[in-house]
């Protein structure tokens, strides 16, 4: 997979694709169509979020952070968070 070619895929609501999973780590690609969201959830492992393209809002504990291309963001463990796409967005999560 070439990450530069990812934007040629059509956006269809919310798509979550596991790119890698083993006993040490997991890499996930999240594709969110504008106006759709990744509902509230939490993670048992600390994670790193990397924004490939688009624009979205990351909500955690009543605070919102705008996510734009190139932004990286640390996701803490066991705290509910959600993402709402303002534009078609591709986000990678590594944990």
C-alpha positions in Angstrom: 0.0 0.0 0.0 1.2 3.4 -0.9 -0.1 6.0 1.5 0.0 8.7 -1.2 -2.6 6.7 -3.2 -5.1 6.4 -0.3 -7.0 9.5 -1.3 -8.2 7.8 -4.5 -10.4 5.5 -2.5 -14.1 6.6 -2.3 -15.3 7.7 1.1 -18.3 5.7 2.5 -19.3 6.8 5.9 -16.9 5.3 8.4 -14.3 2.7 7.4 -11.8 1.1 9.8 -9.1 -1.0 8.3 -6.4 -2.9 10.3 -3.1 -2.6 8.4 -1.1 -4.5 11.0 -1.8 -6.4 14.2 0.6 -8.5 16.3 1.4 -9.0 19.9 3.5 -5.8 20.0 1.5 -3.2 18.0 -1.5 -2.4 15.9 -1.8 0.0 12.9 -5.2 1.2 11.8 -6.4 3.4 9.0 -9.7 5.2 9.6 -11.5 6.8 6.7 -14.3 9.1 7.7 -16.6 10.8 5.2 -17.5 14.5 5.9 -20.4 14.7 8.4 -19.8 11.2 9.8 -18.1 10.2 13.0 -16.1 7.7 15.0 -18.4 7.3 18.0 -17.2 7.7 21.6 -14.9 4.9 22.7 -11.8 4.4 24.7 -8.6 2.4 24.3 -6.7 0.2 26.7 -3.4 1.1 25.1 -1.9 4.5 24.6 -2.0 5.4 20.9 -0.6 7.8 18.4 -3.0 9.4 15.9 -1.6 10.8 12.6 -3.8 12.8 10.3 -3.1 12.0 6.6 -5.8 14.2 5.0 -9.0 16.1 5.6 -10.2 17.9 8.6 -11.9 16.5 11.7 -12.6 17.4 15.3 -11.3 15.2 18.1 -13.4 15.4 21.3 -12.2 14.3 24.7 -13.4 15.3 28.2 -15.3 18.3 26.8 -12.4 19.7 24.9 -12.2 19.8 21.1 -9.0 19.7 19.0 -9.1 20.4 15.2 -7.2 17.7 13.3 -5.6 18.7 10.0 -3.1 17.0 7.7 0.3 16.5 9.4 -1.1 16.7 12.9 -0.1 14.0 15.4 -1.9 13.6 18.6 -1.4 11.3 21.6 -4.5 9.3 22.7 -4.4 8.5 26.4 -5.7 5.2 27.8 -9.2 4.6 29.2 -10.6 8.1 28.4 -13.6 8.3 26.1 -13.0 10.2 22.9 -14.7 10.6 19.5 -13.9 12.1 16.1 -16.3 14.0 13.8 -15.2 14.6 10.2 -15.7 18.2 8.8 -14.1 17.1 5.5 -13.4 13.6 4.1 -10.6 12.5 6.3 -8.0 9.8 6.6 -6.4 9.1 10.0 -3.9 6.5 11.1 -3.8 5.2 14.6 -0.7 3.3 15.9 -1.0 1.5 19.3 
